[in-house]
Amino acid sequence: MRSTFLIMRRELAAYLRSMSGYIIAAIFLLVVGGLFNVRAMAGEKLSSEVLSVFFNDTSGVVMVASVLISMRLFAEERQTGTLVLLASSPVHDWEIVIGKFLSALVFLAMILAATVFMPLLIFVNGKISFGHMAAGYIGLVLLGSAALAIGTFGSSLARTQVLAAIFSGAMVVSMVIAWLLAKVATQSFEGLQCRAIRFVPDSQGTSRVFPRSFPDSSSRNWPCVFTRQLAKHKSGQSRKGS
């Protein structure tokens, strides 16, 4: 673990000494601040809606920033010819990987910490829970760590930082597209399932339609509502039979 900590400190110092780290941080804060003013603070919204829009927009910027932060981890070592020296040092491969990953994660967390003042501005005219803010930032850190892991893998495959960014960006975009397709497919499946179970055959073999209070398929908790409706429907039939 000591070797991992030394590698992390070395890589973090490289981020803080290089101009690219400050450029990434400046662009990140500029884009997040612009989105916060243009989208989150635009119009009349509830405080919870402003916070939701802020974290939703910041999540996309975090994924892009994670790719840019992690593109140099191994590709730069390969470009400068120090990768062989690092690999032949008396440390394990997993210590090198974890140390580099943690350095990128700490740097990303430092940039995210600089955006805390934006959701705090909601307190000027509104009120939000600090628990919601903490949960949102924890989610951003976890999302960023996942993107950094992909970026670290892409950096280990590429010979240059540009190729590493392209490889990592392609993998992140493909996963986002897969998530969107899964979201659409889930909504379509729920709609079909909802229409299919509206007609439930009773004990006599005839189909009875549930009342108009049947839950809409757009509701996320419609299976629970349907279970209650089914229980009420069956209990009503048993009372009539008795």
Phi and psi restraints in degrees (value plus and minus 20) as a CYANA .aco file:
   2 ARG   PHI     -84.7   -44.7
   2 ARG   PSI     -60.1   -20.1
   3 SER   PHI     -84.2   -44.2
   3 SER   PSI     -59.2   -19.2
   4 THR   PHI     -82.3   -42.3
   4 THR   PSI     -62.7   -22.7
   5 PHE   PHI     -84.9   -44.9
   5 PHE   PSI     -59.2   -19.2
   6 LEU   PHI     -85.4   -45.4
   6 LEU   PSI     -61.9   -21.9
   7 ILE   PHI     -85.7   -45.7
   7 ILE   PSI     -60.6   -20.6
   8 MET   PHI     -82.0   -42.0
   8 MET   PSI     -64.3   -24.3
   9 ARG   PHI     -85.7   -45.7
   9 ARG   PSI     -57.5   -17.5
  10 ARG   PHI     -85.0   -45.0
  10 ARG   PSI     -65.9   -25.9
  11 GLU   PHI     -88.7   -48.7
  11 GLU   PSI     -58.1   -18.1
  12 LEU   PHI     -84.8   -44.8
  12 LEU   PSI     -59.4   -19.4
  13 ALA   PHI     -83.9   -43.9
  13 ALA   PSI     -53.3   -13.3
  14 ALA   PHI     -86.8   -46.8
  14 ALA   PSI     -57.5   -17.5
  15 TYR   PHI     -83.5   -43.5
  15 TYR   PSI     -62.1   -22.1
  16 LEU   PHI     -97.0   -57.0
  16 LEU   PSI     -42.5    -2.5
  17 ARG   PHI    -108.1   -68.1
  17 ARG   PSI     -47.5    -7.5
  18 SER   PHI    -104.8   -64.8
  18 SER   PSI     132.1   172.1
  19 MET   PHI     -92.4   -52.4
  19 MET   PSI     -48.0    -8.0
  20 SER   PHI     -83.6   -43.6
  20 SER   PSI     -56.3   -16.3
  21 GLY   PHI     -83.2   -43.2
  21 GLY   PSI     -62.1   -22.1
  22 TYR   PHI     -91.3   -51.3
  22 TYR   PSI     -52.8   -12.8
  23 ILE   PHI     -86.4   -46.4
  23 ILE   PSI     -64.0   -24.0
  24 ILE   PHI     -82.2   -42.2
  24 ILE   PSI     -62.7   -22.7
  25 ALA   PHI     -84.9   -44.9
  25 ALA   PSI     -61.5   -21.5
  26 ALA   PHI     -86.1   -46.1
  26 ALA   PSI     -64.4   -24.4
  27 ILE   PHI     -85.0   -45.0
  27 ILE   PSI     -59.6   -19.6
  28 PHE   PHI     -79.8   -39.8
  28 PHE   PSI     -69.3   -29.3
  29 LEU   PHI     -86.9   -46.9
  29 LEU   PSI     -55.6   -15.6
  30 LEU   PHI     -85.4   -45.4
  30 LEU   PSI     -65.5   -25.5
  31 VAL   PHI     -88.0   -48.0
  31 VAL   PSI     -64.4   -24.4
  32 VAL   PHI     -84.1   -44.1
  32 VAL   PSI     -62.2   -22.2
  33 GLY   PHI     -84.3   -44.3
  33 GLY   PSI     -60.9   -20.9
  34 GLY   PHI     -84.3   -44.3
  34 GLY   PSI     -63.5   -23.5
  35 LEU   PHI     -84.5   -44.5
  35 LEU   PSI     -55.7   -15.7
  36 PHE   PHI     -85.1   -45.1
  36 PHE   PSI     -60.1   -20.1
  37 ASN   PHI     -97.6   -57.6
  37 ASN   PSI     -56.4   -16.4
  38 VAL   PHI    -100.7   -60.7
  38 VAL   PSI     -60.4   -20.4
  39 ARG   PHI    -123.9   -83.9
  39 ARG   PSI     -73.4   -33.4
  40 ALA   PHI     -89.5   -49.5
  40 ALA   PSI     -63.3   -23.3
  41 MET   PHI    -111.3   -71.3
  41 MET   PSI     -19.9    20.1
  42 ALA   PHI     -98.3   -58.3
  42 ALA   PSI     114.0   154.0
  43 GLY   PHI      54.6    94.6
  43 GLY   PSI    -194.2  -154.2
  44 GLU   PHI    -116.7   -76.7
  44 GLU   PSI      96.9   136.9
  45 LYS   PHI    -154.1  -114.1
  45 LYS   PSI     137.5   177.5
  46 LEU   PHI     -90.9   -50.9
  46 LEU   PSI     136.5   176.5
  47 SER   PHI     -80.0   -40.0
  47 SER   PSI     -58.9   -18.9
  48 SER   PHI     -86.0   -46.0
  48 SER   PSI     -54.4   -14.4
  49 GLU   PHI     -89.0   -49.0
  49 GLU   PSI     -59.8   -19.8
  50 VAL   PHI     -81.7   -41.7
  50 VAL   PSI     -64.3   -24.3
  51 LEU   PHI     -85.5   -45.5
  51 LEU   PSI     -59.1   -19.1
  52 SER   PHI     -84.9   -44.9
  52 SER   PSI     -63.5   -23.5
  53 VAL   PHI     -84.9   -44.9
  53 VAL   PSI     -58.9   -18.9
  54 PHE   PHI     -81.0   -41.0
  54 PHE   PSI     -69.7   -29.7
  55 PHE   PHI     -89.4   -49.4
  55 PHE   PSI     -53.2   -13.2
  56 ASN   PHI     -85.7   -45.7
  56 ASN   PSI     -63.8   -23.8
  57 ASP   PHI     -90.3   -50.3
  57 ASP   PSI     -59.7   -19.7
  58 THR   PHI     -86.4   -46.4
  58 THR   PSI     -49.1    -9.1
  59 SER   PHI     -82.2   -42.2
  59 SER   PSI     -59.7   -19.7
  60 GLY   PHI     -86.8   -46.8
  60 GLY   PSI     -60.2   -20.2
  61 VAL   PHI     -87.0   -47.0
  61 VAL   PSI     -55.3   -15.3
  62 VAL   PHI     -82.5   -42.5
  62 VAL   PSI     -61.6   -21.6
  63 MET   PHI     -84.7   -44.7
  63 MET   PSI     -61.4   -21.4
  64 VAL   PHI     -85.9   -45.9
  64 VAL   PSI     -64.3   -24.3
  65 ALA   PHI     -83.5   -43.5
  65 ALA   PSI     -56.2   -16.2
  66 SER   PHI     -83.7   -43.7
  66 SER   PSI     -58.8   -18.8
  67 VAL   PHI     -84.1   -44.1
  67 VAL   PSI     -62.3   -22.3
  68 LEU   PHI     -90.1   -50.1
  68 LEU   PSI     -54.7   -14.7
  69 ILE   PHI     -90.0   -50.0
  69 ILE   PSI     -60.5   -20.5
  70 SER   PHI    -105.8   -65.8
  70 SER   PSI     -26.9    13.1
  71 MET   PHI     -87.9   -47.9
  71 MET   PSI     -41.5    -1.5
  72 ARG   PHI    -113.5   -73.5
  72 ARG   PSI     -26.6    13.4
  73 LEU   PHI     -79.0   -39.0
  73 LEU   PSI     -70.8   -30.8
  74 PHE   PHI    -131.1   -91.1
  74 PHE   PSI     -48.7    -8.7
  75 ALA   PHI     -85.1   -45.1
  75 ALA   PSI     -57.6   -17.6
  76 GLU   PHI     -88.0   -48.0
  76 GLU   PSI     -57.7   -17.7
  77 GLU   PHI     -82.1   -42.1
  77 GLU   PSI     -58.6   -18.6
  78 ARG   PHI     -90.7   -50.7
  78 ARG   PSI     -56.4   -16.4
  79 GLN   PHI     -87.1   -47.1
  79 GLN   PSI     -62.6   -22.6
  80 THR   PHI    -103.3   -63.3
  80 THR   PSI     -27.9    12.1
  81 GLY   PHI      61.2   101.2
  81 GLY   PSI      -6.1    33.9
  82 THR   PHI    -114.8   -74.8
  82 THR   PSI     -20.8    19.2
  83 LEU   PHI     -87.5   -47.5
  83 LEU   PSI     -58.6   -18.6
  84 VAL   PHI     -85.2   -45.2
  84 VAL   PSI     -59.7   -19.7
  85 LEU   PHI     -85.3   -45.3
  85 LEU   PSI     -59.5   -19.5
  86 LEU   PHI     -88.5   -48.5
  86 LEU   PSI     -59.3   -19.3
  87 ALA   PHI     -90.4   -50.4
  87 ALA   PSI     -48.9    -8.9
  88 SER   PHI    -108.7   -68.7
  88 SER   PSI     -20.0    20.0
  89 SER   PHI     -93.7   -53.7
  89 SER   PSI     138.7   178.7
  90 PRO   PHI     -97.6   -57.6
  90 PRO   PSI      36.4    76.4
  91 VAL   PHI    -154.0  -114.0
  91 VAL   PSI     135.5   175.5
  92 HIS   PHI     -98.6   -58.6
  92 HIS   PSI     137.9   177.9
  93 ASP   PHI     -82.7   -42.7
  93 ASP   PSI     -59.5   -19.5
  94 TRP   PHI     -86.9   -46.9
  94 TRP   PSI     -49.5    -9.5
  95 GLU   PHI     -88.6   -48.6
  95 GLU   PSI     -57.1   -17.1
  96 ILE   PHI     -85.7   -45.7
  96 ILE   PSI     -66.4   -26.4
  97 VAL   PHI     -84.3   -44.3
  97 VAL   PSI     -67.8   -27.8
  98 ILE   PHI     -86.1   -46.1
  98 ILE   PSI     -59.3   -19.3
  99 GLY   PHI     -82.7   -42.7
  99 GLY   PSI     -63.9   -23.9
 100 LYS   PHI     -87.0   -47.0
 100 LYS   PSI     -61.3   -21.3
 101 PHE   PHI     -83.1   -43.1
 101 PHE   PSI     -64.0   -24.0
 102 LEU   PHI     -85.6   -45.6
 102 LEU   PSI     -55.1   -15.1
 103 SER   PHI     -83.9   -43.9
 103 SER   PSI     -62.7   -22.7
 104 ALA   PHI     -85.9   -45.9
 104 ALA   PSI     -57.7   -17.7
 105 LEU   PHI     -86.8   -46.8
 105 LEU   PSI     -61.3   -21.3
 106 VAL   PHI     -84.6   -44.6
 106 VAL   PSI     -60.9   -20.9
 107 PHE   PHI     -84.1   -44.1
 107 PHE   PSI     -61.3   -21.3
 108 LEU   PHI     -84.5   -44.5
 108 LEU   PSI     -60.5   -20.5
 109 ALA   PHI     -83.9   -43.9
 109 ALA   PSI     -55.2   -15.2
 110 MET   PHI     -84.7   -44.7
 110 MET   PSI     -60.3   -20.3
 111 ILE   PHI     -87.0   -47.0
 111 ILE   PSI     -62.2   -22.2
 112 LEU   PHI     -83.6   -43.6
 112 LEU   PSI     -55.1   -15.1
 113 ALA   PHI     -83.2   -43.2
 113 ALA   PSI     -46.4    -6.4
 114 ALA   PHI     -95.4   -55.4
 114 ALA   PSI     -28.7    11.3
 115 THR   PHI    -119.2   -79.2
 115 THR   PSI     -15.9    24.1
 116 VAL   PHI     -83.7   -43.7
 116 VAL   PSI     -49.8    -9.8
 117 PHE   PHI     -85.6   -45.6
 117 PHE   PSI     -42.4    -2.4
 118 MET   PHI     -87.7   -47.7
 118 MET   PSI     -75.2   -35.2
 119 PRO   PHI     -85.6   -45.6
 119 PRO   PSI     -43.3    -3.3
 120 LEU   PHI     -88.6   -48.6
 120 LEU   PSI     -41.9    -1.9
 121 LEU   PHI     -85.3   -45.3
 121 LEU   PSI     -38.1     1.9
 122 ILE   PHI     -83.9   -43.9
 122 ILE   PSI     -47.7    -7.7
 123 PHE   PHI     -86.3   -46.3
 123 PHE   PSI     -33.2     6.8
 124 VAL   PHI     -84.6   -44.6
 124 VAL   PSI     -64.5   -24.5
 125 ASN   PHI    -145.0  -105.0
 125 ASN   PSI     -12.6    27.4
 126 GLY   PHI    -168.2  -128.2
 126 GLY   PSI    -184.5  -144.5
 127 LYS   PHI    -170.2  -130.2
 127 LYS   PSI     110.6   150.6
 128 ILE   PHI    -154.5  -114.5
 128 ILE   PSI     147.1   187.1
 129 SER   PHI    -113.7   -73.7
 129 SER   PSI     117.4   157.4
 130 PHE   PHI     -85.4   -45.4
 130 PHE   PSI     -47.0    -7.0
 131 GLY   PHI     -84.2   -44.2
 131 GLY   PSI     -59.0   -19.0
 132 HIS   PHI     -85.1   -45.1
 132 HIS   PSI     -60.8   -20.8
 133 MET   PHI     -83.2   -43.2
 133 MET   PSI     -65.0   -25.0
 134 ALA   PHI     -82.8   -42.8
 134 ALA   PSI     -63.2   -23.2
 135 ALA   PHI     -83.7   -43.7
 135 ALA   PSI     -58.7   -18.7
 136 GLY   PHI     -85.1   -45.1
 136 GLY   PSI     -63.1   -23.1
 137 TYR   PHI     -90.6   -50.6
 137 TYR   PSI     -54.5   -14.5
 138 ILE   PHI     -82.6   -42.6
 138 ILE   PSI     -61.3   -21.3
 139 GLY   PHI     -82.8   -42.8
 139 GLY   PSI     -59.5   -19.5
 140 LEU   PHI     -85.1   -45.1
 140 LEU   PSI     -59.9   -19.9
 141 VAL   PHI     -85.3   -45.3
 141 VAL   PSI     -61.5   -21.5
 142 LEU   PHI     -86.6   -46.6
 142 LEU   PSI     -60.9   -20.9
 143 LEU   PHI     -84.2   -44.2
 143 LEU   PSI     -62.5   -22.5
 144 GLY   PHI     -84.4   -44.4
 144 GLY   PSI     -57.3   -17.3
 145 SER   PHI     -84.8   -44.8
 145 SER   PSI     -57.2   -17.2
 146 ALA   PHI     -85.7   -45.7
 146 ALA   PSI     -64.1   -24.1
 147 ALA   PHI     -86.2   -46.2
 147 ALA   PSI     -55.4   -15.4
 148 LEU   PHI     -86.4   -46.4
 148 LEU   PSI     -56.6   -16.6
 149 ALA   PHI     -83.0   -43.0
 149 ALA   PSI     -62.1   -22.1
 150 ILE   PHI     -85.5   -45.5
 150 ILE   PSI     -61.4   -21.4
 151 GLY   PHI     -85.1   -45.1
 151 GLY   PSI     -56.6   -16.6
 152 THR   PHI     -84.2   -44.2
 152 THR   PSI     -60.7   -20.7
 153 PHE   PHI     -84.8   -44.8
 153 PHE   PSI     -63.5   -23.5
 154 GLY   PHI     -85.1   -45.1
 154 GLY   PSI     -55.9   -15.9
 155 SER   PHI     -87.5   -47.5
 155 SER   PSI     -51.2   -11.2
 156 SER   PHI     -93.2   -53.2
 156 SER   PSI     -37.4     2.6
 157 LEU   PHI    -112.0   -72.0
 157 LEU   PSI     -44.6    -4.6
 158 ALA   PHI    -116.6   -76.6
 158 ALA   PSI     136.6   176.6
 159 ARG   PHI    -112.6   -72.6
 159 ARG   PSI     -43.1    -3.1
 160 THR   PHI    -147.3  -107.3
 160 THR   PSI     142.9   182.9
 161 GLN   PHI     -90.0   -50.0
 161 GLN   PSI     -51.2   -11.2
 162 VAL   PHI     -86.2   -46.2
 162 VAL   PSI     -65.3   -25.3
 163 LEU   PHI     -84.9   -44.9
 163 LEU   PSI     -56.1   -16.1
 164 ALA   PHI     -83.0   -43.0
 164 ALA   PSI     -61.9   -21.9
 165 ALA   PHI     -85.2   -45.2
 165 ALA   PSI     -57.9   -17.9
 166 ILE   PHI     -87.3   -47.3
 166 ILE   PSI     -66.8   -26.8
 167 PHE   PHI     -80.9   -40.9
 167 PHE   PSI     -68.3   -28.3
 168 SER   PHI     -85.9   -45.9
 168 SER   PSI     -62.4   -22.4
 169 GLY   PHI     -82.2   -42.2
 169 GLY   PSI     -59.5   -19.5
 170 ALA   PHI     -83.9   -43.9
 170 ALA   PSI     -60.5   -20.5
 171 MET   PHI     -87.9   -47.9
 171 MET   PSI     -60.9   -20.9
 172 VAL   PHI     -86.0   -46.0
 172 VAL   PSI     -64.2   -24.2
 173 VAL   PHI     -83.3   -43.3
 173 VAL   PSI     -60.6   -20.6
 174 SER   PHI     -83.1   -43.1
 174 SER   PSI     -57.6   -17.6
 175 MET   PHI     -90.3   -50.3
 175 MET   PSI     -56.3   -16.3
 176 VAL   PHI     -85.5   -45.5
 176 VAL   PSI     -62.0   -22.0
 177 ILE   PHI     -83.5   -43.5
 177 ILE   PSI     -61.3   -21.3
 178 ALA   PHI     -82.6   -42.6
 178 ALA   PSI     -58.0   -18.0
 179 TRP   PHI     -84.9   -44.9
 179 TRP   PSI     -61.9   -21.9
 180 LEU   PHI     -85.4   -45.4
 180 LEU   PSI     -61.9   -21.9
 181 LEU   PHI     -84.3   -44.3
 181 LEU   PSI     -60.0   -20.0
 182 ALA   PHI     -85.4   -45.4
 182 ALA   PSI     -55.7   -15.7
 183 LYS   PHI     -86.4   -46.4
 183 LYS   PSI     -63.3   -23.3
 184 VAL   PHI     -86.5   -46.5
 184 VAL   PSI     -62.5   -22.5
 185 ALA   PHI     -84.3   -44.3
 185 ALA   PSI     -57.4   -17.4
 186 THR   PHI     -85.5   -45.5
 186 THR   PSI     -62.0   -22.0
 187 GLN   PHI     -84.9   -44.9
 187 GLN   PSI     -60.6   -20.6
 188 SER   PHI     -85.4   -45.4
 188 SER   PSI     -61.7   -21.7
 189 PHE   PHI     -84.7   -44.7
 189 PHE   PSI     -60.9   -20.9
 190 GLU   PHI     -84.0   -44.0
 190 GLU   PSI     -57.9   -17.9
 191 GLY   PHI     -84.3   -44.3
 191 GLY   PSI     -63.8   -23.8
 192 LEU   PHI     -85.0   -45.0
 192 LEU   PSI     -61.4   -21.4
 193 GLN   PHI     -86.0   -46.0
 193 GLN   PSI     -57.2   -17.2
 194 CYS   PHI     -84.5   -44.5
 194 CYS   PSI     -63.0   -23.0
 195 ARG   PHI     -89.1   -49.1
 195 ARG   PSI     -50.9   -10.9
 196 ALA   PHI     -91.8   -51.8
 196 ALA   PSI     -57.5   -17.5
 197 ILE   PHI    -111.0   -71.0
 197 ILE   PSI     -15.8    24.2
 198 ARG   PHI     -88.1   -48.1
 198 ARG   PSI     -46.5    -6.5
 199 PHE   PHI    -126.9   -86.9
 199 PHE   PSI      85.0   125.0
 200 VAL   PHI    -134.2   -94.2
 200 VAL   PSI     100.2   140.2
 201 PRO   PHI     -89.7   -49.7
 201 PRO   PSI     118.1   158.1
 202 ASP   PHI    -108.6   -68.6
 202 ASP   PSI    -188.2  -148.2
 203 SER   PHI     -88.1   -48.1
 203 SER   PSI     -41.3    -1.3
 204 GLN   PHI    -112.5   -72.5
 204 GLN   PSI     -19.5    20.5
 205 GLY   PHI      70.2   110.2
 205 GLY   PSI     -24.0    16.0
 206 THR   PHI    -109.7   -69.7
 206 THR   PSI     133.8   173.8
 207 SER   PHI    -114.3   -74.3
 207 SER   PSI     111.1   151.1
 208 ARG   PHI    -136.2   -96.2
 208 ARG   PSI     116.4   156.4
 209 VAL   PHI    -111.5   -71.5
 209 VAL   PSI     116.9   156.9
 210 PHE   PHI     -86.9   -46.9
 210 PHE   PSI     136.5   176.5
 211 PRO   PHI     -85.3   -45.3
 211 PRO   PSI     152.4   192.4
 212 ARG   PHI     -87.6   -47.6
 212 ARG   PSI     -32.3     7.7
 213 SER   PHI     -99.6   -59.6
 213 SER   PSI     -11.3    28.7
 214 PHE   PHI     -80.9   -40.9
 214 PHE   PSI     116.3   156.3
 215 PRO   PHI     -84.7   -44.7
 215 PRO   PSI     126.3   166.3
 216 ASP   PHI     -93.4   -53.4
 216 ASP   PSI     124.9   164.9
 217 SER   PHI     -89.4   -49.4
 217 SER   PSI     -36.2     3.8
 218 SER   PHI     -94.5   -54.5
 218 SER   PSI     -35.9     4.1
 219 SER   PHI     -95.2   -55.2
 219 SER   PSI     117.6   157.6
 220 ARG   PHI     -95.0   -55.0
 220 ARG   PSI     -44.8    -4.8
 221 ASN   PHI    -124.9   -84.9
 221 ASN   PSI       8.4    48.4
 222 TRP   PHI     -87.0   -47.0
 222 TRP   PSI     -49.8    -9.8
 223 PRO   PHI     -80.5   -40.5
 223 PRO   PSI     -58.5   -18.5
 224 CYS   PHI     -86.8   -46.8
 224 CYS   PSI     -60.4   -20.4
 225 VAL   PHI     -85.8   -45.8
 225 VAL   PSI     -59.3   -19.3
 226 PHE   PHI     -84.4   -44.4
 226 PHE   PSI     -58.5   -18.5
 227 THR   PHI     -81.3   -41.3
 227 THR   PSI     -62.4   -22.4
 228 ARG   PHI     -85.2   -45.2
 228 ARG   PSI     -60.7   -20.7
 229 GLN   PHI     -84.6   -44.6
 229 GLN   PSI     -59.7   -19.7
 230 LEU   PHI     -85.7   -45.7
 230 LEU   PSI     -60.6   -20.6
 231 ALA   PHI     -83.7   -43.7
 231 ALA   PSI     -61.2   -21.2
 232 LYS   PHI     -85.2   -45.2
 232 LYS   PSI     -59.0   -19.0
 233 HIS   PHI     -85.8   -45.8
 233 HIS   PSI     -64.1   -24.1
 234 LYS   PHI     -88.9   -48.9
 234 LYS   PSI     -58.1   -18.1
 235 SER   PHI     -86.2   -46.2
 235 SER   PSI     -55.8   -15.8
 236 GLY   PHI     -85.7   -45.7
 236 GLY   PSI     -58.6   -18.6
 237 GLN   PHI     -85.9   -45.9
 237 GLN   PSI     -60.6   -20.6
 238 SER   PHI     -86.4   -46.4
 238 SER   PSI     -54.2   -14.2
 239 ARG   PHI     -88.4   -48.4
 239 ARG   PSI     -58.7   -18.7
 240 LYS   PHI     -86.4   -46.4
 240 LYS   PSI     -58.0   -18.0
 241 GLY   PHI     -88.6   -48.6
 241 GLY   PSI     -51.9   -11.9
